[in-house]
Amino acid sequence: MRWKFIDQITETDEVTHIKGEKRFPLDEEWHQDHFPQSPIVPGVLQIEVVANLAGKLILLRMLKESMNWEAPIILKTGECRFKEIIRPGELIEVEVNIEKYSRKIIYSTGTLYVNKKERSSISIASARIPVTTVGDPKILVPWQVQDILDVYPGIGEEMKNRFKQIIARVKEESAEAI
């Protein structure tokens, strides 16, 4: 099973702000244990929703600034406030802002809403890790590009062209390494 924590990106400036949506289906296996008679979305999955959306924004920003492809890897969570329960099946609107962006670490905050009411807020720190240290770029880069294109249908032509250039560069570098 591939864990996908963002169903759709609804808005982004591709630099510091992004919004998305997630709905956890009622039939997912983890509901059986959390909790059988009254399932709720675990806090750790709420953290992952924010980390997933922040990661997509970080990738978009890196591509706007340069042609480097780095993987944002979560380092730590900061303050997490779970104000009200989120239930499976509810539409979660997620908003993430980059608070600090440096060469090595990015600090982001995310807020989850259901019916325009804040349910939780989460802060995270992510490291910028070269893709080559995470895995095979010729596998990871196209997969990550396609993932962003799948969840953000409103992406501009300029960014699509950057994605194509990056994939071509990665294929070329992979061919030269053989």
C-alpha positions as CSV (number, residue, x, y, z in Angstrom):
1,M,0.0,0.0,0.0
2,R,1.3,3.4,-0.9
3,W,0.5,6.0,1.8
4,K,-0.9,9.1,0.2
5,F,-1.7,11.8,2.6
6,I,-2.9,14.6,0.3
7,D,-5.8,14.0,-2.1
8,Q,-5.5,17.4,-3.8
9,I,-3.6,20.6,-3.6
10,T,-6.1,23.4,-4.0
11,E,-3.9,26.5,-3.8
12,T,-0.2,27.4,-3.7
13,D,2.1,30.3,-4.3
14,E,4.9,27.7,-4.8
15,V,7.0,29.6,-2.3
16,T,5.6,30.0,1.3
17,H,2.0,29.0,1.2
18,I,0.0,25.9,0.2
19,K,-3.5,24.5,0.8
20,G,-4.8,21.0,0.2
21,E,-7.4,18.5,1.1
22,K,-7.5,15.0,2.6
23,R,-10.3,12.6,3.4
24,F,-9.4,9.3,5.2
25,P,-11.8,6.7,3.9
26,L,-14.0,4.9,6.4
27,D,-12.8,1.5,5.2
28,E,-9.0,1.8,6.1
29,E,-7.6,-0.9,8.2
30,W,-6.3,1.3,11.0
31,H,-9.9,2.2,12.0
32,Q,-10.2,-1.3,13.6
33,D,-7.8,-0.4,16.3
34,H,-8.3,3.4,16.7
35,F,-11.0,3.0,18.0
36,P,-13.3,0.2,17.0
37,Q,-16.6,1.7,18.1
38,S,-15.8,5.3,17.5
39,P,-12.9,5.7,15.0
40,I,-10.8,8.9,15.0
41,V,-7.9,10.0,12.8
42,P,-4.7,9.4,14.8
43,G,-2.5,12.4,15.6
44,V,0.4,10.8,13.9
45,L,-1.5,10.7,10.6
46,Q,-2.5,14.4,11.1
47,I,1.2,15.2,11.5
48,E,2.0,13.2,8.3
49,V,-0.7,15.1,6.4
50,V,1.1,18.4,7.3
51,A,4.5,16.9,6.6
52,N,3.3,15.6,3.2
53,L,1.9,18.9,2.1
54,A,4.9,20.9,3.4
55,G,7.1,18.5,1.5
56,K,5.3,19.2,-1.8
57,L,5.6,23.0,-1.2
58,I,9.3,22.7,-0.4
59,L,9.9,20.7,-3.6
60,L,8.0,23.3,-5.7
61,R,10.0,26.1,-4.1
62,M,13.3,24.4,-4.6
63,L,12.4,23.9,-8.3
64,K,11.5,27.6,-8.6
65,E,14.8,28.7,-7.2
66,S,17.1,26.2,-8.9
67,M,17.1,23.0,-10.8
68,N,18.3,21.0,-7.7
69,W,16.2,18.1,-6.5
70,E,16.4,17.5,-2.8
71,A,14.1,15.5,-0.6
72,P,12.6,17.2,2.4
73,I,12.9,14.8,5.3
74,I,11.1,15.5,8.5
75,L,13.5,16.1,11.4
76,K,11.2,16.8,14.2
77,T,7.8,18.0,15.2
78,G,7.4,21.1,17.3
79,E,4.2,22.1,19.0
80,C,1.2,19.9,18.1
81,R,-2.2,20.9,19.3
82,F,-5.1,18.6,18.8
83,K,-8.1,20.7,19.6
84,E,-10.9,18.5,18.4
85,I,-11.3,15.0,17.1
86,I,-11.2,14.4,13.3
87,R,-13.2,11.4,12.2
88,P,-12.7,9.2,9.1
89,G,-14.7,10.4,6.2
90,E,-14.6,14.1,7.2
91,L,-13.0,16.4,4.6
92,I,-9.9,17.9,6.1
93,E,-8.7,21.2,4.7
94,V,-5.0,21.7,5.3
95,E,-3.1,24.9,5.2
96,V,0.7,25.0,5.5
97,N,3.1,28.0,5.6
98,I,6.9,28.0,5.5
99,E,8.0,30.1,8.4
100,K,11.8,29.8,7.9
101,Y,13.7,28.6,4.9
102,S,17.4,28.0,4.9
103,R,20.0,26.0,3.0
104,K,19.7,23.1,5.4
105,I,16.4,23.3,7.4
106,I,12.9,24.4,6.7
107,Y,10.4,25.2,9.5
108,S,6.7,24.9,8.6
109,T,3.4,25.2,10.4
110,G,0.2,23.5,9.4
111,T,-3.4,23.8,10.4
112,L,-6.1,21.2,9.8
113,Y,-9.7,22.4,9.5
114,V,-13.0,20.5,9.2
115,N,-16.0,22.7,8.1
116,K,-13.8,25.8,8.4
117,K,-13.2,25.0,12.1
118,E,-9.6,24.5,13.3
119,R,-9.1,21.0,14.6
120,S,-5.3,20.8,15.0
121,S,-2.1,22.8,14.5
122,I,1.3,21.3,13.9
123,S,4.8,22.7,13.5
124,I,7.6,20.7,11.8
125,A,11.2,21.0,10.8
126,S,12.5,19.4,7.7
127,A,16.0,18.8,6.4
128,R,17.0,19.3,2.7
129,I,18.6,16.0,1.7
130,P,20.1,15.4,-1.8
131,V,18.0,12.8,-3.5
132,T,21.1,10.6,-4.2
133,T,21.4,10.0,-0.4
134,V,17.8,8.9,-0.1
135,G,17.5,6.6,-3.1
136,D,18.0,6.1,-6.8
137,P,17.2,9.4,-8.5
138,K,16.0,7.8,-11.7
139,I,13.3,6.1,-9.7
140,L,12.6,8.7,-7.1
141,V,12.5,11.9,-9.2
142,P,9.9,10.8,-11.8
143,W,7.8,9.3,-9.0
144,Q,7.9,12.5,-6.9
145,V,7.2,14.7,-10.0
146,Q,4.2,12.5,-10.9
147,D,2.9,12.7,-7.4
148,I,2.9,16.5,-7.4
149,L,1.2,16.5,-10.9
150,D,-1.5,14.1,-9.7
151,V,-2.5,16.1,-6.7
152,Y,-2.1,19.6,-8.2
153,P,-4.0,19.8,-11.4
154,G,-3.6,23.7,-11.5
155,I,0.2,23.6,-11.9
156,G,1.5,26.1,-14.4
157,E,3.1,25.3,-17.7
158,E,6.4,26.8,-16.5
159,M,6.6,24.4,-13.6
160,K,5.6,21.4,-15.8
161,N,8.5,22.4,-18.1
162,R,10.9,22.5,-15.2
163,F,9.7,19.0,-14.1
164,K,10.4,17.8,-17.7
165,Q,13.9,19.3,-17.6
166,I,14.7,17.7,-14.3
167,I,13.6,14.3,-15.4
168,A,15.6,14.6,-18.6
169,R,18.7,15.7,-16.6
170,V,18.3,12.8,-14.1
171,K,18.0,10.3,-17.0
172,E,21.1,11.8,-18.7
173,E,23.1,11.7,-15.5
174,S,22.0,8.1,-14.8
175,A,23.0,7.1,-18.4
176,E,26.4,8.7,-17.9
177,A,27.0,6.9,-14.7
178,I,26.5,3.5,-16.4
